[in-house]
Amino acid sequence: MEELGTIQVLVNGEKFSLPDGATVQKAIDAADAPYKKGASVGILKKSESVRSESVKEYRVKTTKGELRLEIIDSSSASARRWMEGFKQYEGISLRWDSKDATVFGPFPESLKPERNPTKLDKYDVLFSAGGYNPSNFHLLFSLAEHSADYGAPADGPFARVVGGKKLLTSFERSDRILEIEPVIEWQESADHHVTYDTNTTLEDGDGLFTFIKVKLALESPEGAEFFFGLTKDGLFEVDYESSSFISDSSLKGEICSFENFETRKDGAVWVRTAGYGTGKVFISRDERTASVVHSVIGHVEQGIELIHMAGKGHSIFVKTDPAPINILGMGFNEAAKHLEGLGVELVREGYKEDDANIVKLNPSSTIDILLAKKVIATGAPDSLVIRVELYDELAPKTLDFFRHAVGLTFRPIGTLPVMMIYENTYLFKAAKSAEKYKEILPENVLVDKTKAFEIGITNQAAKRMGIVGVKTEDDDLFGPTGEKFSSTNIIGKILEPEKFRALTEKDTMYVLESKKEEVE
């Protein structure tokens, strides 16, 4: 029996050997790659027409992390030498460092050393020759703007560090360069495509991209929360693309404060904060000028290739740095244990007993909590935190309104004050008037009767649009909000009836959504 061959595949930049005929799923499993079922993956095919001379960026993996180098002038002798022989620099160790430079080596080179000072900018990269000896060349990374005689070739710096800059001051004598790979941009490949079919067969040299990692800007704490809300299911849903950006309009109409004015470079994530399209989130594919209505909330740190490949209708799996602090709905002890690993102190407020559920945070944003290293968590008795099942398949548009109104769009727990209780009818009015920008057209309206503990919302066919209601008994005449059947959209049901019956007109119900799989 003939033994199967192997193929070399890059999975999110990491090289793996797989058997011939390996599928996308096999590659994901082998690499333990971040991925969510149903998300789109990008496949960059190896192109024989791409020469090393056309590559402008290189990934330099070290024992401390990854550096990214960008070639300054591909026509210089030093740049050509690098592009022809970059693999020979794998394995070299830190030789020496100073306040001005970090240096790896030595290695022999065919370049000619010069006895002249070289002017360097911060993050420049050049070849240097100790003692002007061609057998004693080094790879030098500049840490500051300065001028010195390093025995460098006459053409001076050939590249600059564009990623992983902080690593340059962290290297120790035991550190070394592990691997160097060219970054083949998607535009330079003759063949690339995006698919959600994980049974797709891969070929030798394919590059597979399964997710993007977004580094959130510390200057945009509210924008980060907005992005968490947009991607709470882990996906960025591309509903529009152009040569300059892709966008997701899921939160169109929601207001996000302007926080960060900066140039929108390739991979920048930004939200429109005013005017037409307020609430839309974009990811740049090229460089755009800063704008007073577009607040930059983060940058794609990994997976930029997937941004360039994805198109309308694709779903991109997203991971963020930092990850959201999701302690709402937790008990104090569980939350404190979670925060301890982040170096954050938890202070109890409100109902402080161990059986409390956390319903409010101050500060409310993940970034502000991490910066303060402290959060005040307001607790509520478990009796006021009520699980509900929502009918996404039957009333998606009405639930869009409901989640915005009670706060479930951005938080795992919503707030719904009791408005009135009479006979077997409980009425609620959300503090946020989402009906001002969200329609409530008739959808999944009542037909035969109201079922006990189903949740209804008055639609636009009646004056009291947006009122939420629940009946504790079946009713053949009126909907949960007391309106006629045609004016009532049914959006879900209460899963904890006994807790619900105990509510009074002074109470606020905290809504905890249970996913369908949890209910089943």
Secondary structure as UniProt FT lines:
FT   STRAND          6..11
FT   TURN            12..13
FT   STRAND          14..19
FT   TURN            20..21
FT   HELIX           24..31
FT   TURN            37..38
FT   STRAND          41..44
FT   TURN            48..49
FT   HELIX           52..54
FT   STRAND          57..62
FT   TURN            63..64
FT   STRAND          65..71
FT   TURN            74..75
FT   HELIX           77..85
FT   HELIX           86..89
FT   TURN            90..91
FT   STRAND          93..97
FT   STRAND          101..107
FT   STRAND          118..120
FT   TURN            122..123
FT   STRAND          124..129
FT   HELIX           130..132
FT   TURN            134..135
FT   STRAND          137..142
FT   STRAND          146..148
FT   TURN            154..155
FT   STRAND          159..163
FT   HELIX           165..169
FT   TURN            173..174
FT   STRAND          176..183
FT   HELIX           186..188
FT   STRAND          192..195
FT   TURN            198..199
FT   TURN            204..205
FT   STRAND          207..209
FT   STRAND          212..216
FT   TURN            218..219
FT   HELIX           221..230
FT   TURN            231..233
FT   STRAND          235..237
FT   STRAND          240..241
FT   STRAND          245..248
FT   TURN            250..253
FT   TURN            266..267
FT   STRAND          268..272
FT   TURN            276..279
FT   STRAND          281..284
FT   TURN            292..293
FT   STRAND          294..302
FT   HELIX           304..309
FT   TURN            312..313
FT   STRAND          315..321
FT   TURN            328..329
FT   HELIX           332..340
FT   TURN            341..343
FT   STRAND          345..350
FT   TURN            354..355
FT   STRAND          357..362
FT   HELIX           366..372
FT   STRAND          374..380
FT   HELIX           382..384
FT   STRAND          385..390
FT   TURN            392..394
FT   HELIX           396..406
FT   TURN            407..410
FT   STRAND          413..422
FT   TURN            423..424
FT   STRAND          425..428
FT   HELIX           434..436
FT   TURN            452..453
FT   STRAND          454..458
FT   TURN            460..461
FT   TURN            463..466
FT   STRAND          468..471
FT   TURN            480..481
FT   HELIX           485..487
FT   STRAND          488..494
FT   HELIX           497..501
FT   TURN            505..506
FT   STRAND          508..513
FT   HELIX           516..519
//
